[in-house]
Amino acid sequence: MYQDEEFGEQFFTLTSIEDVQDMGTLKVVQVEPVIVNLSAVEEKDDDLPESDSMSSISLPSQDTVLLSSSDESPSHRSQPWPRKFKIPPFSFEIRLLLEAANRAYHSEGTLLNNPRVTSSVLEKLAEKIFEYTAYPTGIQVLNIVEALIEKYPCLKGPGSVNGMYGWQQRIKYKMENYRAKVRGLKIACPELEVNKKLTFRPKGIRRPKKAEVNYLPPLPLGQTKETMGEERVVLLTEVKKTNNDKIISEKMEKTFPYRRLEVVNQMPAVPDVMERSPALFSESQKRIDSHDVVIRCLIHFLGESTEELIKDYQQDVSKDVIEQDIKDNVIKILVLGSAAEGAPLTDVIIVIDGTEVLGGFKTLTNACMLLMGFVYSLNLSYPPKLKYTFEVFQKLLLELDDLKVSPKVDSLRRKLLK
């Protein structure tokens, strides 16, 4: 805190070093953390307006509010990285300074050099970035700086061709400081905790690599690993019941953070995941049009082999041959045809790590869609020999993290847009 002579020498919270006058008086105040204990309530007062309802209160049974579906929870993200980053609003005072500096830039070409403005801008940007990711990539940081300079050209940095290099470095360092600040709050943030023992700029840092929105969300409010483990055991029983899709979906959503922690931290084998979370490997009920030929042509156009992803059985084969092929493959889709020419497929099977994880598909398209879901759910890497195919699946078809694409995929995108 600093002592302000203009207000009767009272002490105020220090937000910027520029507020301190020469030979001024400072006071360091240690603030004790405030611990709030929330307990479950039995019922909700219907007379209260909706805006007064607390989304974070735990409600009994199936009325439990799931944090992963709440758009208001900063710990759970609901949107992927935007195609064009929107600069957040700054404080009124900072906006006035920026507007005046913009006018000076357009009239005289003068650049703004104000540490207070720089500090305020970085703080707001860090808060906005953290809404999408704790670990922005280089291309994402560049996307931010481009949006910032476009809106406030007065912030261009001297010494670089486009005036953006300095801001790129500032944002990278700011995010490191911001992550440390969040860790200091002593709140559950698994995506930071999983990397807390790593040294500065480690190679093995665990971060989203396939545009995952919720890479490592925290457990729901009031839940622990032990209570989530109990929910998982209950889910094993619910899976065995018929006509139970609603309850299974609710419990799968509730236990998602717990399941995600296991997959990222422990990297279990596929059979172990199937045993612990069998509901994860149930086929979606959505009907999908057949575009099997398009997928095969896409792989061929990208210069990759369809045999790396798809294995066809155009005639009757023995069960032993199929079982051996399953054991011999890491990621593969087995397409079982009929002996009759032109007849529909008899089965399409997804294989991961030598294990049949799901079958019963009637189209290759459906299997490819579910395979992308498994790649995320099991935190798998894309097959090296199919990197362009999976890049198209992610960045062109799903439109996830499509700010930067490889030249080959960009060529395909340009052809599609003609």
KABELWO-V94412 format. One record per backbone hydrogen bond with DSSP energy under -1.0 kcal/mol. CO is the residue of the C=O (numbers start at 1). NH is the residue of the N-H. E is the energy in kcal/mol with one decimal. If there is no record, write none. Layout:
BEGIN
co->CO nh->NH e->E
co->CO nh->NH e->E
END
This chain:
BEGIN
co->1 nh->27 e->-2.9
co->2 nh->12 e->-2.5
co->4 nh->7 e->-1.1
co->4 nh->9 e->-1.2
co->7 nh->10 e->-1.1
co->10 nh->4 e->-2.7
co->12 nh->2 e->-2.6
co->16 nh->19 e->-1.8
co->17 nh->20 e->-1.3
co->21 nh->24 e->-2.0
co->25 nh->3 e->-2.2
co->45 nh->48 e->-1.3
co->49 nh->52 e->-1.7
co->50 nh->53 e->-1.3
co->54 nh->57 e->-1.3
co->58 nh->41 e->-1.3
co->60 nh->63 e->-1.6
co->61 nh->64 e->-1.5
co->66 nh->69 e->-1.7
co->67 nh->70 e->-1.5
co->73 nh->76 e->-1.1
co->91 nh->95 e->-2.5
co->92 nh->96 e->-2.0
co->93 nh->97 e->-1.9
co->94 nh->98 e->-2.5
co->95 nh->99 e->-2.6
co->96 nh->100 e->-2.2
co->97 nh->101 e->-2.2
co->98 nh->102 e->-2.4
co->99 nh->103 e->-1.9
co->100 nh->104 e->-2.0
co->101 nh->105 e->-2.1
co->102 nh->106 e->-2.4
co->103 nh->107 e->-1.9
co->104 nh->108 e->-2.7
co->104 nh->110 e->-1.1
co->105 nh->109 e->-1.6
co->114 nh->118 e->-2.4
co->115 nh->119 e->-2.5
co->116 nh->120 e->-2.1
co->117 nh->121 e->-2.8
co->118 nh->122 e->-2.4
co->119 nh->123 e->-1.9
co->120 nh->124 e->-2.1
co->121 nh->125 e->-2.5
co->122 nh->126 e->-2.5
co->123 nh->127 e->-2.0
co->124 nh->128 e->-2.1
co->125 nh->129 e->-2.9
co->126 nh->130 e->-2.3
co->129 nh->132 e->-2.0
co->129 nh->133 e->-2.8
co->137 nh->141 e->-2.3
co->138 nh->142 e->-2.2
co->139 nh->143 e->-1.9
co->140 nh->144 e->-1.9
co->141 nh->145 e->-2.4
co->142 nh->146 e->-2.5
co->143 nh->147 e->-1.7
co->144 nh->148 e->-2.4
co->145 nh->149 e->-2.9
co->146 nh->150 e->-2.0
co->147 nh->151 e->-1.7
co->148 nh->152 e->-2.9
co->152 nh->155 e->-2.2
co->153 nh->156 e->-1.6
co->154 nh->112 e->-2.7
co->163 nh->157 e->-2.3
co->164 nh->168 e->-2.1
co->165 nh->169 e->-2.0
co->166 nh->170 e->-2.3
co->167 nh->171 e->-2.5
co->168 nh->172 e->-1.8
co->169 nh->173 e->-2.3
co->170 nh->174 e->-2.7
co->171 nh->175 e->-2.5
co->172 nh->176 e->-1.4
co->173 nh->177 e->-2.1
co->174 nh->178 e->-2.8
co->175 nh->179 e->-2.4
co->176 nh->180 e->-1.7
co->177 nh->181 e->-2.1
co->178 nh->182 e->-2.3
co->179 nh->183 e->-2.4
co->180 nh->184 e->-1.8
co->182 nh->185 e->-1.3
co->183 nh->186 e->-1.7
co->189 nh->192 e->-2.0
co->189 nh->193 e->-2.2
co->190 nh->194 e->-2.5
co->192 nh->195 e->-1.2
co->193 nh->196 e->-1.1
co->195 nh->198 e->-1.5
co->220 nh->223 e->-2.3
co->224 nh->228 e->-2.5
co->225 nh->229 e->-1.9
co->226 nh->230 e->-1.7
co->227 nh->231 e->-1.9
co->228 nh->232 e->-2.0
co->229 nh->233 e->-1.7
co->230 nh->234 e->-2.1
co->231 nh->235 e->-2.1
co->232 nh->236 e->-1.4
co->234 nh->238 e->-1.9
co->235 nh->239 e->-2.1
co->238 nh->241 e->-1.3
co->244 nh->248 e->-2.1
co->245 nh->249 e->-2.6
co->246 nh->250 e->-2.2
co->247 nh->251 e->-2.4
co->248 nh->252 e->-2.5
co->249 nh->253 e->-2.1
co->250 nh->254 e->-2.1
co->251 nh->255 e->-2.2
co->255 nh->259 e->-2.6
co->256 nh->260 e->-2.8
co->257 nh->261 e->-2.1
co->258 nh->262 e->-1.7
co->259 nh->263 e->-2.1
co->260 nh->264 e->-2.5
co->261 nh->265 e->-2.5
co->262 nh->266 e->-2.1
co->269 nh->273 e->-1.9
co->270 nh->274 e->-2.6
co->271 nh->275 e->-1.8
co->272 nh->276 e->-2.2
co->273 nh->277 e->-3.0
co->277 nh->280 e->-1.4
co->278 nh->281 e->-1.5
co->279 nh->282 e->-1.3
co->291 nh->295 e->-1.8
co->292 nh->296 e->-1.9
co->293 nh->297 e->-2.5
co->294 nh->298 e->-2.5
co->295 nh->299 e->-2.1
co->296 nh->300 e->-1.9
co->297 nh->301 e->-2.7
co->298 nh->302 e->-1.8
co->299 nh->304 e->-2.1
co->300 nh->303 e->-1.6
co->305 nh->308 e->-1.3
co->306 nh->309 e->-1.1
co->306 nh->310 e->-3.7
co->309 nh->333 e->-2.8
co->311 nh->335 e->-2.9
co->313 nh->337 e->-3.1
co->318 nh->322 e->-1.5
co->319 nh->323 e->-2.4
co->320 nh->324 e->-2.0
co->321 nh->325 e->-2.2
co->322 nh->326 e->-2.2
co->323 nh->327 e->-1.7
co->324 nh->328 e->-1.4
co->326 nh->329 e->-1.0
co->329 nh->354 e->-2.3
co->330 nh->353 e->-3.4
co->332 nh->351 e->-3.1
co->333 nh->311 e->-2.4
co->334 nh->349 e->-2.7
co->335 nh->313 e->-2.6
co->336 nh->346 e->-2.3
co->336 nh->347 e->-1.6
co->340 nh->343 e->-1.6
co->347 nh->336 e->-3.0
co->348 nh->361 e->-1.6
co->349 nh->334 e->-2.6
co->350 nh->357 e->-1.8
co->350 nh->358 e->-1.2
co->351 nh->332 e->-2.2
co->352 nh->355 e->-1.1
co->355 nh->352 e->-2.5
co->358 nh->350 e->-3.3
co->363 nh->367 e->-1.4
co->364 nh->368 e->-2.4
co->365 nh->369 e->-2.1
co->366 nh->370 e->-2.2
co->367 nh->371 e->-2.3
co->368 nh->372 e->-1.8
co->369 nh->373 e->-1.3
co->370 nh->374 e->-2.1
co->371 nh->375 e->-2.4
co->372 nh->376 e->-1.6
co->373 nh->377 e->-2.8
co->374 nh->378 e->-2.8
co->375 nh->380 e->-2.5
co->376 nh->379 e->-1.2
co->383 nh->386 e->-2.1
co->384 nh->387 e->-1.0
co->386 nh->390 e->-2.4
co->387 nh->391 e->-1.5
co->388 nh->392 e->-2.2
co->389 nh->393 e->-2.2
co->390 nh->394 e->-2.3
co->391 nh->395 e->-3.1
co->392 nh->396 e->-1.6
co->392 nh->397 e->-2.5
co->393 nh->398 e->-1.5
co->394 nh->400 e->-2.3
co->406 nh->410 e->-2.7
co->407 nh->411 e->-2.0
co->408 nh->412 e->-1.7
co->409 nh->413 e->-2.4
co->410 nh->414 e->-2.3
co->411 nh->415 e->-1.9
co->412 nh->416 e->-2.2
co->413 nh->417 e->-1.6
END
